[in-house]
């Protein structure tokens, strides 16, 4: 499989994309372009100014593909754990955080660009790993439309956000 920006939607890898002109697979002969099939968080590297969220992320879970390797097109970032695999709940939780209004608002304030690069992703403030896992466990059984409610409520419950911190959904400024 070959994944493009068009394959990444909030909390979902949509493959293959039947409409469009991009190839949905690649030959194994391009080994330097392949990654091992494992749990990752994929993010688009670009967004349109009019898109609802600047950050678009999806968990890519190993069981989604039976192949031993995958192709990731250059307009995708992928988050992984060096030397180990991300647990499924970590990938789902981290992806939910990246798709949340909270992180999107922070990202828009700190970065006026429509580009999302690895350095900016590394600089984002994240809660501790146990909170990310808790978000992942909750989000694994919920509709992706409930991301903001899940993220805000867990961050409040764990004391990572003040209890009176408002839940918001719109992050774009007029």
N, C-alpha and C positions, 0 to 999 in steps of 0.2 A: 504493500500500500504506500501511496505517496500523499501526504497531507499538505494542504495549502491553507492560506488565510480563510478561504471560503468554506473550509471544512470545520472551522471553529466558531461555535456559537456559545453564548453563556451557559456554562455547566454541561456542554454537550459537544462531542466530536461527531460530526455528521459526515459519514463516509459510506459509500461513494456519493458524490454529488452528481446526479444524472444530468442536470441541466448545466450547460457551460461547455467550454472548450478546453479545459485543463485536463491533462492526463491524470488518471486516478491511481496509477501504479508505475513502478519503475523497475528496470532490470537489476538483478542482484550484482551485475558486473560493476556497478558504481558503488562499491563498498565504502569508499570514503564519505559518501553522502548518506549513509545509513546509520541509524542508531539501533541499539538492541531493544527489542520489545520489552518494556518494563513500565512501571507506573511513573507518569510524568504529569506536570501541569503545563499545558500549552497556552501561550498567549500570542495574540496578534501583535505584530511590530508596528502597525500603522492603523489609524482610524480616521474616518472622515470627521470634519468639524461638526457636522450636524448629527452624528451618531449619538444615541442615548447615553452611552458610556464610553469613556476613553479607553478603559481597560476591558478587554474581552478575553476571558480565560475559560478553559475546559479541562477537567481531569481526563487524562488518557490512562485507562487502566489496562494492564497487561492482558486480561481475559477478553478484551474487545476484539483482539486480532489473534489469529492462530499462527501467524508468521513469526519467525524468530527475529526479524529486523523490520524496520519501518523507514520510509523516506520522509524527511521534514524539509519542506521548501524554505528558502532563505528568509521569507517574511514572517516566520514564526520564531518565537523564543520558546525554549523549554526549560523547565525547572526540574531538577533531579537532586538526589543526594549522592554526593561523590563517594564511590566505593561501596555503596549500599543501594537498596531500593527504597523508595518512598512507600509507606503503607498506604493502602487504599483510602483510609479515613484522613490521612495527612493530605493526600492529593485532592480529595473532595473538599476538605476544609480550607486549604490554601486557595483553591480555585474559587470557592464561595467568597472568601475574603476579598480576593482581587476583583470579583464581580460586584461587590457591595457598593452602595452609595457612599459609605464612609471612606473607603480607600479611593474610590473614584474622585470624590471631592478633594481629598488630600493631594492626589496626583495632579489634578487640574490646577490647584493653587500653586504647587511647586514646579509645574512644567507647563508652559504655554504651548508646547508643540503637540502635534498629532502623532508623533513618533514615540514608541515605547522601546527603550533599549535596556539591555541587561544591567547596566550600571544603575539606572534609575530603579529598576525592580529590586536590586540588592539594597538600595538605600531606603526602601519603604520600611516604616516601623510596623512590626508584626507583634502580636501577643505571643506569650510562651507556647511551646509546642503542645502542651496538654490542652490548652484552650482551642488551638487549631484543630486538634483531634476531636474535641467535643463538638465543634461546629461541623466537622466532617461526618460524625456519627448522626447528628440531627439532620443535616442536609441530605444525607444518603436516602432518607425515607420521605423527604418532602419535595414538593414541586419547586422547580427553579425560580418560579415567581415569588417564592417566600424567602428568598435569600436575605433581603434586608431585615425582615422581621427576625429571622434566625440569628443573624450576625449581631444585630443590636441587642437582642434579649440576652444572648449568652455573654456578650461582653459586659453588659450591666450586671448580670447574675454573678459573674466571677470577679467583679470589682475593677475590671479593666477600663470601664467607662463609668462615670457617675450615674447613679440611679435615675437622676432627672434629665439625663442627656436625651434629647429628642430623636425619634426615628424620623429620618427623611429619605425621600426617594429620588427627588430631582437634584441633579448635581451641576447642571449647566447654568451659567450665569447669563443674563440678558445683556 
